[in-house]
Amino acid sequence: MERAVREILLAVGEDPDREGLLETPARVARMYAELFSGLHDDPRVHMQKAFTEKYDEIVLVRDISFNSICEHHLLPFMGKAHIGYMPEGRVVGLSKLARVVEVVSRRPQVQERMTETIADLIIDELGARGAAVVVEASHTCMTIRGVRKPGSLCVTSAMKGIFRSNLSSRSEVMALIYGGRGG
């Protein structure tokens, strides 16, 4: 990684041996190890400890902040994930949903895949009757380069189970996510 960063510095016309850049390859290597740590972590481990509970209404954690990396330009995108699910006899600790977002977000990817991956995990690991995941993010590949449209937001959703098949359940979870916030 450090050799590759050094080559990038040379390719853009910089001197990797100048004082300010001497430690840059090592810093960038450490940064990428952190940003891509989700490639080596399994988010399912955070869903393993579930609790038997008769609760059968929507469970929602919204505004889970995250940072990820767009696989097309290796630039950051950041935002908030909202996760709702309809339990089928098992619930998981609320912080575990945030941990799943953290692990899944630390990979090079597209936002659409991130959204779908989180929803599939909830269905597969909890056996939930439904999962609703909405992700809102600002992509620096759109804001600092190319089209340069600061303030633009990409919103993706993945609706599984009852949230896909039942319009009133979908409407209820979306109202819980955006109610009174003009989203």
N, C-alpha and C positions, 0 to 999 in steps of 0.2 A: 504494500500500500504506500509506504513512504517513497519508494522508488517511483511509483506511478505519479504521486503528487509532485515530486521533483521534476518529472518529465512534463507535467502540465505547466508548471511554472516556466520552464524553459520554452515550451511551445507558445506561451502567450507573450514571450519576450522579456521575462523577468530574470533576474540573477538569483538563483536559489542559494547562492553562497553569501549574499549580502546579509548583514547583521540581523535585520528585521525578519528575514525569511529562514534563517538557519534552523529554527525549531518548528517551522510551519509543517513540514511533512509529518513529523511525529504527532503534532497536535491534530492535524486533519485525520490521521489514522485512528487516533483515540476517539475523535468525534464520530467517525463513521462506525466504529465498533459500538458506540453507544446508540447512535441513531438506528442502526440495523440489528440491535440485540434481539428483536422479536423474531428474527429468522431462526434463532437457536432456542427460543423459548416456546413452550406449548401452552397456548391460552386455556386449553381444556383443564389444566391442573387447578385453575381458579374456580371451576364449576363443580369440582368433585365433592366438596363438602356442602351438601344440600340438606334441607330440613323438611321433614314431613309436616305438612300444614294443610288444613282444609280450605284455606283461603282460595277463592276462585274468581277474583276480580283482577283488574289490571294492577300490575306492579310497574312503576315507572321511575327511572332515574334520568333526569335530564341535565343538560348543561355540563356534561363530562368533557373537560377540555383535553385536547390532544395535539400532538405535532407529528407529522408524518413526512415522507419524502415521495414526491412524484417520480415514478419510474421512467418517465419520458425525458425529463431534463435533470433529474437528481437535485431538484430544488424543493424546499419545504412547502407543505401546505398545512394549515393549522385551523382549528375550529372547535366545534362542540359536537358531541354525539349524544343522542337521546335514545334510551333503550327502554322499551316496554315489553312486558310479557304477560300472558295469561297462564297462571300455574295450573298444573294437573296433579295436585297433591304434593308437589315439592317446590320449595322456594330456596333461593340462595342469598347469602349475605349481600347487602347492597354494595358494599365496597368491592365485592368480587366482580361486579359488572364493570366498575371503573378499571379494575386490574386487567380485565379482558380487553378493554379499549386500549389500555397502555401497551399491552403485548402486541396486539394486532396492528397498532399504529406504527410500531417500530420496525417497519419493513419498507423496501421500495415497492410502490404499488400505485394503483389508481383508486380513487375514492369509491368507485362503484364496487370494486372487489372487497374493499375494507368493510363497507356497509353490509354486503351479502355474507361475508365471513362471520361477522358478529351475530347476525340473525340466525344463520345456520347452527352456530355453536349453541345458542339458547335452545333451539328446538332439539338438537341432537343430544345435548348433555343434560338438559332438565326434563325433556319429554313434555315441554310446555304445549298448551293448546294453541298458542299463537305467540309470535314474536314480531315486534315492530321496532325497526331501527331507522332513525333519521339522522343523517350526518350533514352538517353545514360547515363549509370550509372556504377559506380564502387561499388561493393558490398563487404562490409567488411566480410561477411560470407564466401567469397571466397578468400579474400586477407590476413586476419589475422588469420584464422583458417582453418581447413580442408585441402583443396588442396593448399592453400597459394600461390596464383598466383597474386602478385601485378601487377598493370598495366592492368589487364584484364578489359574489358568493355563489358557490356551487352547493346545491342541496340534492342529496340522494336519499332514497328510502328503500327499504326491503321489508315487505309485509309477508309474513308466513302464517299458515294455519288460519285461525279464525279472523285474523286481521286482513287476510287476503280474501276470504270467502264471505265475510259478513260486513256489509257496508256500515251498519250502525256501530259495530265494534271498532272498525277502522276510524270512523268519525270521532268516536269517544277518545281513542288514544291520541289522535291528532289534536283534539281540543285540549287534552291534558298537556300535550307538548307545547302548543302555541297559544292556549287560552289567554286572552288579555294582553298578548305580547305583539300582536300584529304580524306574526311570522307567516 
